[in-house]
Amino acid sequence: ANLSVDILEMEIMPDHVHILMEVAPQFGIHKAVKSLKGYTSKVLRSEYPFLKTRMPTLWTNSYFVSTVGGAPLEVIKQYIENQKTSQRQKDKLG
């Protein structure tokens, strides 16, 4: 699927994902998120058929978007990679 999106970094958390992506301005963020959710849902359900009956939807309609503006991409990538580590530390302290 051509989503007009470049995924630069991604970290999968227990109940959400962090994705750093570059979206063509004419494509738009809302359309990019909607397409990404639709596509990943389709792929996951074809690969794991039990997901079809287990859950009505794999994704919620909500999402959080923040633009990185002038921030260096390496800094943002590092932040996303660190999410996993900080989550593990929280789990241990839990």
mmCIF file as gemmi writes it, N, C-alpha and C atoms, coordinates in Angstrom:
data_model
loop_
_atom_site.group_PDB
_atom_site.id
_atom_site.type_symbol
_atom_site.label_atom_id
_atom_site.label_alt_id
_atom_site.label_comp_id
_atom_site.label_asym_id
_atom_site.label_entity_id
_atom_site.label_seq_id
_atom_site.pdbx_PDB_ins_code
_atom_site.Cartn_x
_atom_site.Cartn_y
_atom_site.Cartn_z
_atom_site.occupancy
_atom_site.B_iso_or_equiv
_atom_site.pdbx_formal_charge
_atom_site.auth_seq_id
_atom_site.auth_asym_id
_atom_site.pdbx_PDB_model_num
ATOM 1 N N . ALA Axp A 1 ? 0.85 -1.195 0 1 0 ? 1 A 1
ATOM 2 C CA . ALA Axp A 1 ? 0 0 0 1 0 ? 1 A 1
ATOM 3 C C . ALA Axp A 1 ? 0.882 1.24 0 1 0 ? 1 A 1
ATOM 4 N N . ASN Axp A 2 ? 0.572 2.186 -0.855 1 0 ? 2 A 1
ATOM 5 C CA . ASN Axp A 2 ? 1.32 3.434 -0.877 1 0 ? 2 A 1
ATOM 6 C C . ASN Axp A 2 ? 0.599 4.451 -0.001 1 0 ? 2 A 1
ATOM 7 N N . LEU Axp A 3 ? 1.18 4.72 1.168 1 0 ? 3 A 1
ATOM 8 C CA . LEU Axp A 3 ? 0.518 5.602 2.125 1 0 ? 3 A 1
ATOM 9 C C . LEU Axp A 3 ? 1.032 7.042 2.064 1 0 ? 3 A 1
ATOM 10 N N . SER Axp A 4 ? 1.973 7.337 1.167 1 0 ? 4 A 1
ATOM 11 C CA . SER Axp A 4 ? 2.595 8.666 1.104 1 0 ? 4 A 1
ATOM 12 C C . SER Axp A 4 ? 3.186 9.053 2.454 1 0 ? 4 A 1
ATOM 13 N N . VAL Axp A 5 ? 3.73 8.065 3.163 1 0 ? 5 A 1
ATOM 14 C CA . VAL Axp A 5 ? 4.269 8.264 4.501 1 0 ? 5 A 1
ATOM 15 C C . VAL Axp A 5 ? 5.616 7.549 4.593 1 0 ? 5 A 1
ATOM 16 N N . ASP Axp A 6 ? 6.599 8.186 5.218 1 0 ? 6 A 1
ATOM 17 C CA . ASP Axp A 6 ? 7.863 7.517 5.529 1 0 ? 6 A 1
ATOM 18 C C . ASP Axp A 6 ? 7.92 7.319 7.035 1 0 ? 6 A 1
ATOM 19 N N . ILE Axp A 7 ? 8.025 6.062 7.479 1 0 ? 7 A 1
ATOM 20 C CA . ILE Axp A 7 ? 8.166 5.792 8.906 1 0 ? 7 A 1
ATOM 21 C C . ILE Axp A 7 ? 9.655 5.836 9.224 1 0 ? 7 A 1
ATOM 22 N N . LEU Axp A 8 ? 10.042 6.797 10.059 1 0 ? 8 A 1
ATOM 23 C CA . LEU Axp A 8 ? 11.45 7.022 10.367 1 0 ? 8 A 1
ATOM 24 C C . LEU Axp A 8 ? 11.866 6.289 11.641 1 0 ? 8 A 1
ATOM 25 N N . GLU Axp A 9 ? 10.928 6.115 12.55 1 0 ? 9 A 1
ATOM 26 C CA . GLU Axp A 9 ? 11.214 5.439 13.822 1 0 ? 9 A 1
ATOM 27 C C . GLU Axp A 9 ? 9.894 4.936 14.4 1 0 ? 9 A 1
ATOM 28 N N . MET Axp A 10 ? 9.97 3.799 15.115 1 0 ? 10 A 1
ATOM 29 C CA . MET Axp A 10 ? 8.739 3.271 15.7 1 0 ? 10 A 1
ATOM 30 C C . MET Axp A 10 ? 9.085 2.456 16.933 1 0 ? 10 A 1
ATOM 31 N N . GLU Axp A 11 ? 8.249 2.569 17.952 1 0 ? 11 A 1
ATOM 32 C CA . GLU Axp A 11 ? 8.41 1.75 19.147 1 0 ? 11 A 1
ATOM 33 C C . GLU Axp A 11 ? 7.028 1.263 19.559 1 0 ? 11 A 1
ATOM 34 N N . ILE Axp A 12 ? 6.913 -0.038 19.754 1 0 ? 12 A 1
ATOM 35 C CA . ILE Axp A 12 ? 5.612 -0.617 20.092 1 0 ? 12 A 1
ATOM 36 C C . ILE Axp A 12 ? 5.515 -0.804 21.6 1 0 ? 12 A 1
ATOM 37 N N . MET Axp A 13 ? 4.516 -0.171 22.196 1 0 ? 13 A 1
ATOM 38 C CA . MET Axp A 13 ? 4.29 -0.229 23.632 1 0 ? 13 A 1
ATOM 39 C C . MET Axp A 13 ? 3.131 -1.198 23.889 1 0 ? 13 A 1
ATOM 40 N N . PRO Axp A 14 ? 2.912 -1.581 25.153 1 0 ? 14 A 1
ATOM 41 C CA . PRO Axp A 14 ? 1.831 -2.546 25.429 1 0 ? 14 A 1
ATOM 42 C C . PRO Axp A 14 ? 0.449 -2.092 24.933 1 0 ? 14 A 1
ATOM 43 N N . ASP Axp A 15 ? 0.148 -0.791 25.017 1 0 ? 15 A 1
ATOM 44 C CA . ASP Axp A 15 ? -1.198 -0.349 24.627 1 0 ? 15 A 1
ATOM 45 C C . ASP Axp A 15 ? -1.22 0.809 23.641 1 0 ? 15 A 1
ATOM 46 N N . HIS Axp A 16 ? -0.079 1.13 23.054 1 0 ? 16 A 1
ATOM 47 C CA . HIS Axp A 16 ? -0.018 2.19 22.034 1 0 ? 16 A 1
ATOM 48 C C . HIS Axp A 16 ? 1.315 2.082 21.293 1 0 ? 16 A 1
ATOM 49 N N . VAL Axp A 17 ? 1.446 2.849 20.234 1 0 ? 17 A 1
ATOM 50 C CA . VAL Axp A 17 ? 2.71 2.88 19.498 1 0 ? 17 A 1
ATOM 51 C C . VAL Axp A 17 ? 3.195 4.32 19.37 1 0 ? 17 A 1
ATOM 52 N N . HIS Axp A 18 ? 4.494 4.48 19.315 1 0 ? 18 A 1
ATOM 53 C CA . HIS Axp A 18 ? 5.106 5.768 19.015 1 0 ? 18 A 1
ATOM 54 C C . HIS Axp A 18 ? 5.659 5.645 17.604 1 0 ? 18 A 1
ATOM 55 N N . ILE Axp A 19 ? 5.248 6.547 16.732 1 0 ? 19 A 1
ATOM 56 C CA . ILE Axp A 19 ? 5.74 6.511 15.354 1 0 ? 19 A 1
ATOM 57 C C . ILE Axp A 19 ? 6.198 7.907 14.955 1 0 ? 19 A 1
ATOM 58 N N . LEU Axp A 20 ? 7.422 7.963 14.455 1 0 ? 20 A 1
ATOM 59 C CA . LEU Axp A 20 ? 7.922 9.209 13.872 1 0 ? 20 A 1
ATOM 60 C C . LEU Axp A 20 ? 7.794 9.022 12.372 1 0 ? 20 A 1
ATOM 61 N N . MET Axp A 21 ? 6.919 9.819 11.763 1 0 ? 21 A 1
ATOM 62 C CA . MET Axp A 21 ? 6.738 9.657 10.331 1 0 ? 21 A 1
ATOM 63 C C . MET Axp A 21 ? 6.735 10.988 9.62 1 0 ? 21 A 1
ATOM 64 N N . GLU Axp A 22 ? 7.149 10.904 8.38 1 0 ? 22 A 1
ATOM 65 C CA . GLU Axp A 22 ? 7.153 12.065 7.513 1 0 ? 22 A 1
ATOM 66 C C . GLU Axp A 22 ? 5.964 11.918 6.578 1 0 ? 22 A 1
ATOM 67 N N . VAL Axp A 23 ? 5.117 12.926 6.59 1 0 ? 23 A 1
ATOM 68 C CA . VAL Axp A 23 ? 3.88 12.861 5.799 1 0 ? 23 A 1
ATOM 69 C C . VAL Axp A 23 ? 3.898 13.973 4.761 1 0 ? 23 A 1
ATOM 70 N N . ALA Axp A 24 ? 3.607 13.616 3.517 1 0 ? 24 A 1
ATOM 71 C CA . ALA Axp A 24 ? 3.507 14.629 2.464 1 0 ? 24 A 1
ATOM 72 C C . ALA Axp A 24 ? 2.387 15.604 2.837 1 0 ? 24 A 1
ATOM 73 N N . PRO Axp A 25 ? 2.661 16.909 2.792 1 0 ? 25 A 1
ATOM 74 C CA . PRO Axp A 25 ? 1.653 17.892 3.215 1 0 ? 25 A 1
ATOM 75 C C . PRO Axp A 25 ? 0.313 17.73 2.498 1 0 ? 25 A 1
ATOM 76 N N . GLN Axp A 26 ? 0.348 17.386 1.214 1 0 ? 26 A 1
ATOM 77 C CA . GLN Axp A 26 ? -0.911 17.249 0.469 1 0 ? 26 A 1
ATOM 78 C C . GLN Axp A 26 ? -1.688 15.999 0.891 1 0 ? 26 A 1
ATOM 79 N N . PHE Axp A 27 ? -1.009 15.053 1.539 1 0 ? 27 A 1
ATOM 80 C CA . PHE Axp A 27 ? -1.669 13.824 2.008 1 0 ? 27 A 1
ATOM 81 C C . PHE Axp A 27 ? -2.376 14.098 3.33 1 0 ? 27 A 1
ATOM 82 N N . GLY Axp A 28 ? -1.728 14.786 4.232 1 0 ? 28 A 1
ATOM 83 C CA . GLY Axp A 28 ? -2.334 15.177 5.5 1 0 ? 28 A 1
ATOM 84 C C . GLY Axp A 28 ? -2.181 14.141 6.595 1 0 ? 28 A 1
ATOM 85 N N . ILE Axp A 29 ? -2.043 14.621 7.814 1 0 ? 29 A 1
ATOM 86 C CA . ILE Axp A 29 ? -1.804 13.748 8.961 1 0 ? 29 A 1
ATOM 87 C C . ILE Axp A 29 ? -3.001 12.84 9.256 1 0 ? 29 A 1
ATOM 88 N N . HIS Axp A 30 ? -4.198 13.403 9.247 1 0 ? 30 A 1
ATOM 89 C CA . HIS Axp A 30 ? -5.381 12.588 9.559 1 0 ? 30 A 1
ATOM 90 C C . HIS Axp A 30 ? -5.505 11.407 8.598 1 0 ? 30 A 1
ATOM 91 N N . LYS Axp A 31 ? -5.329 11.696 7.324 1 0 ? 31 A 1
ATOM 92 C CA . LYS Axp A 31 ? -5.424 10.655 6.302 1 0 ? 31 A 1
ATOM 93 C C . LYS Axp A 31 ? -4.319 9.611 6.488 1 0 ? 31 A 1
ATOM 94 N N . ALA Axp A 32 ? -3.121 10.074 6.856 1 0 ? 32 A 1
ATOM 95 C CA . ALA Axp A 32 ? -1.982 9.17 7.079 1 0 ? 32 A 1
ATOM 96 C C . ALA Axp A 32 ? -2.267 8.218 8.241 1 0 ? 32 A 1
ATOM 97 N N . VAL Axp A 33 ? -2.755 8.753 9.34 1 0 ? 33 A 1
ATOM 98 C CA . VAL Axp A 33 ? -3.056 7.931 10.523 1 0 ? 33 A 1
ATOM 99 C C . VAL Axp A 33 ? -4.166 6.932 10.201 1 0 ? 33 A 1
ATOM 100 N N . LYS Axp A 34 ? -5.212 7.427 9.558 1 0 ? 34 A 1
ATOM 101 C CA . LYS Axp A 34 ? -6.35 6.571 9.192 1 0 ? 34 A 1
ATOM 102 C C . LYS Axp A 34 ? -5.904 5.425 8.264 1 0 ? 34 A 1
ATOM 103 N N . SER Axp A 35 ? -5.086 5.755 7.275 1 0 ? 35 A 1
ATOM 104 C CA . SER Axp A 35 ? -4.585 4.746 6.334 1 0 ? 35 A 1
ATOM 105 C C . SER Axp A 35 ? -3.696 3.726 7.031 1 0 ? 35 A 1
ATOM 106 N N . LEU Axp A 36 ? -2.823 4.225 7.894 1 0 ? 36 A 1
ATOM 107 C CA . LEU Axp A 36 ? -1.905 3.354 8.618 1 0 ? 36 A 1
ATOM 108 C C . LEU Axp A 36 ? -2.671 2.384 9.524 1 0 ? 36 A 1
ATOM 109 N N . LYS Axp A 37 ? -3.659 2.901 10.233 1 0 ? 37 A 1
ATOM 110 C CA . LYS Axp A 37 ? -4.471 2.048 11.113 1 0 ? 37 A 1
ATOM 111 C C . LYS Axp A 37 ? -5.259 1.02 10.298 1 0 ? 37 A 1
ATOM 112 N N . GLY Axp A 38 ? -5.831 1.453 9.199 1 0 ? 38 A 1
ATOM 113 C CA . GLY Axp A 38 ? -6.612 0.557 8.349 1 0 ? 38 A 1
ATOM 114 C C . GLY Axp A 38 ? -5.755 -0.552 7.756 1 0 ? 38 A 1
ATOM 115 N N . TYR Axp A 39 ? -4.591 -0.17 7.253 1 0 ? 39 A 1
ATOM 116 C CA . TYR Axp A 39 ? -3.688 -1.119 6.622 1 0 ? 39 A 1
ATOM 117 C C . TYR Axp A 39 ? -3.141 -2.129 7.637 1 0 ? 39 A 1
ATOM 118 N N . THR Axp A 40 ? -2.665 -1.64 8.782 1 0 ? 40 A 1
ATOM 119 C CA . THR Axp A 40 ? -2.095 -2.545 9.789 1 0 ? 40 A 1
ATOM 120 C C . THR Axp A 40 ? -3.159 -3.472 10.357 1 0 ? 40 A 1
ATOM 121 N N . SER Axp A 41 ? -4.368 -2.985 10.503 1 0 ? 41 A 1
ATOM 122 C CA . SER Axp A 41 ? -5.482 -3.796 10.993 1 0 ? 41 A 1
ATOM 123 C C . SER Axp A 41 ? -5.767 -4.95 10.024 1 0 ? 41 A 1
ATOM 124 N N . LYS Axp A 42 ? -5.785 -4.624 8.737 1 0 ? 42 A 1
ATOM 125 C CA . LYS Axp A 42 ? -6.034 -5.629 7.694 1 0 ? 42 A 1
ATOM 126 C C . LYS Axp A 42 ? -4.95 -6.709 7.701 1 0 ? 42 A 1
ATOM 127 N N . VAL Axp A 43 ? -3.686 -6.272 7.763 1 0 ? 43 A 1
ATOM 128 C CA . VAL Axp A 43 ? -2.558 -7.203 7.765 1 0 ? 43 A 1
ATOM 129 C C . VAL Axp A 43 ? -2.588 -8.092 9.011 1 0 ? 43 A 1
ATOM 130 N N . LEU Axp A 44 ? -2.781 -7.488 10.179 1 0 ? 44 A 1
ATOM 131 C CA . LEU Axp A 44 ? -2.798 -8.262 11.429 1 0 ? 44 A 1
ATOM 132 C C . LEU Axp A 44 ? -3.929 -9.287 11.45 1 0 ? 44 A 1
ATOM 133 N N . ARG Axp A 45 ? -5.097 -8.889 10.964 1 0 ? 45 A 1
ATOM 134 C CA . ARG Axp A 45 ? -6.235 -9.81 10.968 1 0 ? 45 A 1
ATOM 135 C C . ARG Axp A 45 ? -6.083 -10.947 9.968 1 0 ? 45 A 1
ATOM 136 N N . SER Axp A 46 ? -5.374 -10.681 8.879 1 0 ? 46 A 1
ATOM 137 C CA . SER Axp A 46 ? -5.165 -11.781 7.927 1 0 ? 46 A 1
ATOM 138 C C . SER Axp A 46 ? -4.101 -12.736 8.467 1 0 ? 46 A 1
ATOM 139 N N . GLU Axp A 47 ? -3.137 -12.197 9.208 1 0 ? 47 A 1
ATOM 140 C CA . GLU Axp A 47 ? -2.087 -13.032 9.771 1 0 ? 47 A 1
ATOM 141 C C . GLU Axp A 47 ? -2.523 -13.754 11.05 1 0 ? 47 A 1
ATOM 142 N N . TYR Axp A 48 ? -3.405 -13.109 11.819 1 0 ? 48 A 1
ATOM 143 C CA . TYR Axp A 48 ? -3.902 -13.68 13.082 1 0 ? 48 A 1
ATOM 144 C C . TYR Axp A 48 ? -5.43 -13.677 13.061 1 0 ? 48 A 1
ATOM 145 N N . PRO Axp A 49 ? -6.025 -14.673 12.407 1 0 ? 49 A 1
ATOM 146 C CA . PRO Axp A 49 ? -7.481 -14.693 12.198 1 0 ? 49 A 1
ATOM 147 C C . PRO Axp A 49 ? -8.316 -14.574 13.485 1 0 ? 49 A 1
ATOM 148 N N . PHE Axp A 50 ? -7.786 -15.044 14.621 1 0 ? 50 A 1
ATOM 149 C CA . PHE Axp A 50 ? -8.562 -14.953 15.868 1 0 ? 50 A 1
ATOM 150 C C . PHE Axp A 50 ? -8.856 -13.497 16.258 1 0 ? 50 A 1
ATOM 151 N N . LEU Axp A 51 ? -8.086 -12.552 15.722 1 0 ? 51 A 1
ATOM 152 C CA . LEU Axp A 51 ? -8.331 -11.138 16.024 1 0 ? 51 A 1
ATOM 153 C C . LEU Axp A 51 ? -9.659 -10.656 15.433 1 0 ? 51 A 1
ATOM 154 N N . LYS Axp A 52 ? -10.143 -11.347 14.401 1 0 ? 52 A 1
ATOM 155 C CA . LYS Axp A 52 ? -11.415 -10.958 13.77 1 0 ? 52 A 1
ATOM 156 C C . LYS Axp A 52 ? -12.579 -11.132 14.736 1 0 ? 52 A 1
ATOM 157 N N . THR Axp A 53 ? -12.531 -12.214 15.52 1 0 ? 53 A 1
ATOM 158 C CA . THR Axp A 53 ? -13.648 -12.485 16.422 1 0 ? 53 A 1
ATOM 159 C C . THR Axp A 53 ? -13.403 -11.915 17.818 1 0 ? 53 A 1
ATOM 160 N N . ARG Axp A 54 ? -12.142 -11.771 18.177 1 0 ? 54 A 1
ATOM 161 C CA . ARG Axp A 54 ? -11.776 -11.334 19.521 1 0 ? 54 A 1
ATOM 162 C C . ARG Axp A 54 ? -12.143 -9.88 19.784 1 0 ? 54 A 1
ATOM 163 N N . MET Axp A 55 ? -11.939 -9.033 18.793 1 0 ? 55 A 1
ATOM 164 C CA . MET Axp A 55 ? -12.135 -7.591 18.987 1 0 ? 55 A 1
ATOM 165 C C . MET Axp A 55 ? -12.879 -6.967 17.818 1 0 ? 55 A 1
ATOM 166 N N . PRO Axp A 56 ? -13.821 -6.068 18.13 1 0 ? 56 A 1
ATOM 167 C CA . PRO Axp A 56 ? -14.531 -5.388 17.031 1 0 ? 56 A 1
ATOM 168 C C . PRO Axp A 56 ? -13.591 -4.484 16.23 1 0 ? 56 A 1
ATOM 169 N N . THR Axp A 57 ? -12.68 -3.784 16.902 1 0 ? 57 A 1
ATOM 170 C CA . THR Axp A 57 ? -11.687 -2.962 16.206 1 0 ? 57 A 1
ATOM 171 C C . THR Axp A 57 ? -10.333 -3.139 16.89 1 0 ? 57 A 1
ATOM 172 N N . LEU Axp A 58 ? -9.264 -3.043 16.114 1 0 ? 58 A 1
ATOM 173 C CA . LEU Axp A 58 ? -7.924 -3.157 16.695 1 0 ? 58 A 1
ATOM 174 C C . LEU Axp A 58 ? -7.42 -1.808 17.198 1 0 ? 58 A 1
ATOM 175 N N . TRP Axp A 59 ? -7.871 -0.741 16.571 1 0 ? 59 A 1
ATOM 176 C CA . TRP Axp A 59 ? -7.436 0.608 16.935 1 0 ? 59 A 1
ATOM 177 C C . TRP Axp A 59 ? -8.617 1.426 17.429 1 0 ? 59 A 1
ATOM 178 N N . THR Axp A 60 ? -8.36 2.365 18.325 1 0 ? 60 A 1
ATOM 179 C CA . THR Axp A 60 ? -9.381 3.347 18.679 1 0 ? 60 A 1
ATOM 180 C C . THR Axp A 60 ? -9.329 4.448 17.625 1 0 ? 60 A 1
ATOM 181 N N . ASN Axp A 61 ? -10.292 5.348 17.655 1 0 ? 61 A 1
ATOM 182 C CA . ASN Axp A 61 ? -10.287 6.465 16.695 1 0 ? 61 A 1
ATOM 183 C C . ASN Axp A 61 ? -9.323 7.566 17.106 1 0 ? 61 A 1
ATOM 184 N N . SER Axp A 62 ? -8.852 7.508 18.353 1 0 ? 62 A 1
ATOM 185 C CA . SER Axp A 62 ? -8.027 8.611 18.843 1 0 ? 62 A 1
ATOM 186 C C . SER Axp A 62 ? -6.555 8.432 18.502 1 0 ? 62 A 1
ATOM 187 N N . TYR Axp A 63 ? -5.857 9.549 18.445 1 0 ? 63 A 1
ATOM 188 C CA . TYR Axp A 63 ? -4.414 9.55 18.268 1 0 ? 63 A 1
ATOM 189 C C . TYR Axp A 63 ? -3.883 10.895 18.728 1 0 ? 63 A 1
ATOM 190 N N . PHE Axp A 64 ? -2.609 10.939 19.067 1 0 ? 64 A 1
ATOM 191 C CA . PHE Axp A 64 ? -1.959 12.18 19.464 1 0 ? 64 A 1
ATOM 192 C C . PHE Axp A 64 ? -0.915 12.515 18.418 1 0 ? 64 A 1
ATOM 193 N N . VAL Axp A 65 ? -0.907 13.744 17.972 1 0 ? 65 A 1
ATOM 194 C CA . VAL Axp A 65 ? 0.057 14.186 16.973 1 0 ? 65 A 1
ATOM 195 C C . VAL Axp A 65 ? 0.831 15.361 17.532 1 0 ? 65 A 1
ATOM 196 N N . SER Axp A 66 ? 2.116 15.331 17.322 1 0 ? 66 A 1
ATOM 197 C CA . SER Axp A 66 ? 2.945 16.48 17.654 1 0 ? 66 A 1
ATOM 198 C C . SER Axp A 66 ? 3.912 16.664 16.499 1 0 ? 66 A 1
ATOM 199 N N . THR Axp A 67 ? 4.049 17.898 16.039 1 0 ? 67 A 1
ATOM 200 C CA . THR Axp A 67 ? 4.994 18.134 14.957 1 0 ? 67 A 1
ATOM 201 C C . THR Axp A 67 ? 6.361 18.392 15.568 1 0 ? 67 A 1
ATOM 202 N N . VAL Axp A 68 ? 7.413 17.961 14.885 1 0 ? 68 A 1
ATOM 203 C CA . VAL Axp A 68 ? 8.747 18.109 15.449 1 0 ? 68 A 1
ATOM 204 C C . VAL Axp A 68 ? 9.413 19.423 15.053 1 0 ? 68 A 1
ATOM 205 N N . GLY Axp A 69 ? 8.862 20.1 14.081 1 0 ? 69 A 1
ATOM 206 C CA . GLY Axp A 69 ? 9.385 21.404 13.7 1 0 ? 69 A 1
ATOM 207 C C . GLY Axp A 69 ? 10.893 21.406 13.515 1 0 ? 69 A 1
ATOM 208 N N . GLY Axp A 70 ? 11.58 22.262 14.278 1 0 ? 70 A 1
ATOM 209 C CA . GLY Axp A 70 ? 13.025 22.413 14.129 1 0 ? 70 A 1
ATOM 210 C C . GLY Axp A 70 ? 13.856 21.41 14.911 1 0 ? 70 A 1
ATOM 211 N N . ALA Axp A 71 ? 13.224 20.538 15.69 1 0 ? 71 A 1
ATOM 212 C CA . ALA Axp A 71 ? 13.989 19.581 16.498 1 0 ? 71 A 1
ATOM 213 C C . ALA Axp A 71 ? 14.763 18.626 15.598 1 0 ? 71 A 1
ATOM 214 N N . PRO Axp A 72 ? 16.024 18.342 15.949 1 0 ? 72 A 1
ATOM 215 C CA . PRO Axp A 72 ? 16.8 17.402 15.134 1 0 ? 72 A 1
ATOM 216 C C . PRO Axp A 72 ? 16.163 16.003 15.168 1 0 ? 72 A 1
ATOM 217 N N . LEU Axp A 73 ? 16.063 15.365 14.008 1 0 ? 73 A 1
ATOM 218 C CA . LEU Axp A 73 ? 15.416 14.049 13.934 1 0 ? 73 A 1
ATOM 219 C C . LEU Axp A 73 ? 16.077 13.025 14.85 1 0 ? 73 A 1
ATOM 220 N N . GLU Axp A 74 ? 17.388 13.106 15.022 1 0 ? 74 A 1
ATOM 221 C CA . GLU Axp A 74 ? 18.081 12.142 15.883 1 0 ? 74 A 1
ATOM 222 C C . GLU Axp A 74 ? 17.583 12.226 17.32 1 0 ? 74 A 1
ATOM 223 N N . VAL Axp A 75 ? 17.297 13.437 17.785 1 0 ? 75 A 1
ATOM 224 C CA . VAL Axp A 75 ? 16.799 13.641 19.141 1 0 ? 75 A 1
ATOM 225 C C . VAL Axp A 75 ? 15.428 12.987 19.298 1 0 ? 75 A 1
ATOM 226 N N . ILE Axp A 76 ? 14.57 13.16 18.303 1 0 ? 76 A 1
ATOM 227 C CA . ILE Axp A 76 ? 13.228 12.581 18.339 1 0 ? 76 A 1
ATOM 228 C C . ILE Axp A 76 ? 13.318 11.057 18.277 1 0 ? 76 A 1
ATOM 229 N N . LYS Axp A 77 ? 14.167 10.539 17.399 1 0 ? 77 A 1
ATOM 230 C CA . LYS Axp A 77 ? 14.347 9.084 17.284 1 0 ? 77 A 1
ATOM 231 C C . LYS Axp A 77 ? 14.806 8.502 18.613 1 0 ? 77 A 1
ATOM 232 N N . GLN Axp A 78 ? 15.739 9.193 19.261 1 0 ? 78 A 1
ATOM 233 C CA . GLN Axp A 78 ? 16.257 8.74 20.559 1 0 ? 78 A 1
ATOM 234 C C . GLN Axp A 78 ? 15.14 8.715 21.599 1 0 ? 78 A 1
ATOM 235 N N . TYR Axp A 79 ? 14.311 9.761 21.594 1 0 ? 79 A 1
ATOM 236 C CA . TYR Axp A 79 ? 13.185 9.842 22.53 1 0 ? 79 A 1
ATOM 237 C C . TYR Axp A 79 ? 12.261 8.633 22.358 1 0 ? 79 A 1
ATOM 238 N N . ILE Axp A 80 ? 11.95 8.31 21.109 1 0 ? 80 A 1
ATOM 239 C CA . ILE Axp A 80 ? 11.049 7.195 20.819 1 0 ? 80 A 1
ATOM 240 C C . ILE Axp A 80 ? 11.682 5.874 21.248 1 0 ? 80 A 1
ATOM 241 N N . GLU Axp A 81 ? 12.965 5.692 20.949 1 0 ? 81 A 1
ATOM 242 C CA . GLU Axp A 81 ? 13.66 4.463 21.361 1 0 ? 81 A 1
ATOM 243 C C . GLU Axp A 81 ? 13.678 4.326 22.88 1 0 ? 81 A 1
ATOM 244 N N . ASN Axp A 82 ? 13.793 5.444 23.585 1 0 ? 82 A 1
ATOM 245 C CA . ASN Axp A 82 ? 13.869 5.424 25.047 1 0 ? 82 A 1
ATOM 246 C C . ASN Axp A 82 ? 12.539 5.108 25.717 1 0 ? 82 A 1
ATOM 247 N N . GLN Axp A 83 ? 11.443 5.201 24.986 1 0 ? 83 A 1
ATOM 248 C CA . GLN Axp A 83 ? 10.132 4.911 25.572 1 0 ? 83 A 1
ATOM 249 C C . GLN Axp A 83 ? 10.088 3.494 26.13 1 0 ? 83 A 1
ATOM 250 N N . LYS Axp A 84 ? 10.625 2.547 25.373 1 0 ? 84 A 1
ATOM 251 C CA . LYS Axp A 84 ? 10.627 1.142 25.759 1 0 ? 84 A 1
ATOM 252 C C . LYS Axp A 84 ? 11.397 0.962 27.069 1 0 ? 84 A 1
ATOM 253 N N . THR Axp A 85 ? 12.565 1.577 27.155 1 0 ? 85 A 1
ATOM 254 C CA . THR Axp A 85 ? 13.413 1.459 28.337 1 0 ? 85 A 1
ATOM 255 C C . THR Axp A 85 ? 12.721 2.047 29.56 1 0 ? 85 A 1
ATOM 256 N N . SER Axp A 86 ? 12.133 3.233 29.415 1 0 ? 86 A 1
ATOM 257 C CA . SER Axp A 86 ? 11.492 3.864 30.574 1 0 ? 86 A 1
ATOM 258 C C . SER Axp A 86 ? 10.253 3.08 30.997 1 0 ? 86 A 1
ATOM 259 N N . GLN Axp A 87 ? 9.558 2.447 30.044 1 0 ? 87 A 1
ATOM 260 C CA . GLN Axp A 87 ? 8.397 1.618 30.378 1 0 ? 87 A 1
ATOM 261 C C . GLN Axp A 87 ? 8.846 0.391 31.176 1 0 ? 87 A 1
ATOM 262 N N . ARG Axp A 88 ? 9.953 -0.225 30.768 1 0 ? 88 A 1
ATOM 263 C CA . ARG Axp A 88 ? 10.489 -1.393 31.473 1 0 ? 88 A 1
ATOM 264 C C . ARG Axp A 88 ? 10.859 -1.03 32.905 1 0 ? 88 A 1
ATOM 265 N N . GLN Axp A 89 ? 11.449 0.151 33.093 1 0 ? 89 A 1
ATOM 266 C CA . GLN Axp A 89 ? 11.834 0.582 34.443 1 0 ? 89 A 1
ATOM 267 C C . GLN Axp A 89 ? 10.597 0.815 35.302 1 0 ? 89 A 1
ATOM 268 N N . LYS Axp A 90 ? 9.545 1.399 34.722 1 0 ? 90 A 1
ATOM 269 C CA . LYS Axp A 90 ? 8.29 1.601 35.451 1 0 ? 90 A 1
ATOM 270 C C . LYS Axp A 90 ? 7.697 0.262 35.852 1 0 ? 90 A 1
ATOM 271 N N . ASP Axp A 91 ? 7.72 -0.717 34.925 1 0 ? 91 A 1
ATOM 272 C CA . ASP Axp A 91 ? 7.172 -2.047 35.2 1 0 ? 91 A 1
ATOM 273 C C . ASP Axp A 91 ? 7.892 -2.702 36.366 1 0 ? 91 A 1
ATOM 274 N N . LYS Axp A 92 ? 9.223 -2.543 36.411 1 0 ? 92 A 1
ATOM 275 C CA . LYS Axp A 92 ? 10.02 -3.15 37.492 1 0 ? 92 A 1
ATOM 276 C C . LYS Axp A 92 ? 9.662 -2.516 38.832 1 0 ? 92 A 1
ATOM 277 N N . LEU Axp A 93 ? 9.492 -1.191 38.829 1 0 ? 93 A 1
ATOM 278 C CA . LEU Axp A 93 ? 9.165 -0.485 40.067 1 0 ? 93 A 1
ATOM 279 C C . LEU Axp A 93 ? 7.736 -0.782 40.5 1 0 ? 93 A 1
ATOM 280 N N . GLY Axp A 94 ? 6.851 -0.929 39.488 1 0 ? 94 A 1
ATOM 281 C CA . GLY Axp A 94 ? 5.425 -1.209 39.605 1 0 ? 94 A 1
ATOM 282 C C . GLY Axp A 94 ? 4.993 -1.569 40.95 1 0 ? 94 A 1
